[in-house]
Amino acid sequence: MMPTGKTVVCGIIGDPIEHSMSPVMQNAAFEAADIDWVYVAFKVGRESLAMAVAGMRALNLRGLNVTVPHKVDIMPYLDAIDPVARRIGAVNTIVNDKGRLLGYNTDAAGFVHAIEAAGLEVGGRRVIVLGAGGGARAVAYSLADLGAVPVIVNRTPSRAKSLAEDVARDTGIGASWSELTPAAVDELALSAVLIVNTTPVGMSPRSGESPCPSAVMRRDLAVCDIVYNPLQTALMRDAEAAGARTISGLEMLVGQGARAFELFTGLDAPVDVMREAVLTELHCGA
Ligand code: ATR
């Protein structure tokens, strides 16, 4: 559909942003829903964040997704923050409700969607979360809400400790933490049901790297990689080779995008159309 004078505009802000899958995913959804909406990627560096929010108000953009490096820094600029996003401490979706900017976190719902779609039971079980950034926060809180016991494993141990303490305080689940070393992952994996990678390790163009030693893989372990470009990361390849269950980051991407679409439009998201649009774009080598 060609943009018109009435077209409603949404988008995503971040830096880097060129390889974002959100524009193809959301525009495919708008088209399937037959609505006169468009979704654009805006490259916004840290120094321009305040101006970008003012621009959203001035231009009356209906919605924005927020990605690296703004998910935490955006929060003080918003008029209200949904309790889920407040607890996680990060916002990835803003809805402009007649001039009031409301912040949400749909990464958590996206992760839960991916775990449930895989039929994985994590209640009462240990789950290793690699990383302690914004993505890890959404994953760790979601896991605690599902009754799992997260172990936060991070390159910078102080960030792992701080996230584990936040989750334990807010959810009552005994989350723990460790520094990211091959030996630590090796030992923790023995009693874990799932490993979730929330670090960018393995992302194109450094797709040969894995955050986790391949020796930890075994048949009764599941592995979820938030990295979806490439679809088959080194971590996922090692997991598959050992017969472990794999949960693709694509499902989390589509899950968070579907929830954002619903917040923007008030309509049910065409999830299959969104997944297909991303797969097509990834196969085109975007
Ligand atoms: P996001 O909000 O997208 O999660 P982030 O806050 O920058 O992004 O967090 C990125 C995470 O990946 C961090 O846990 C980071 O570890 P540090 O806390 O030590 O910085 C982790 N990370 C990034 N590059 C990494 C690498 N090469 N090896 C291991 N961990 C890495």
Boltz pocket constraint, residues with backbone or C-beta under 6 A from the ligand:
constraints:
  - pocket:
      binder: B
      contacts: [[A, 68], [A, 71], [A, 130], [A, 131], [A, 132], [A, 133], [A, 134], [A, 135], [A, 136], [A, 154], [A, 155], [A, 156], [A, 159], [A, 180], [A, 198], [A, 199], [A, 200], [A, 201], [A, 211]]
      max_distance: 6.0
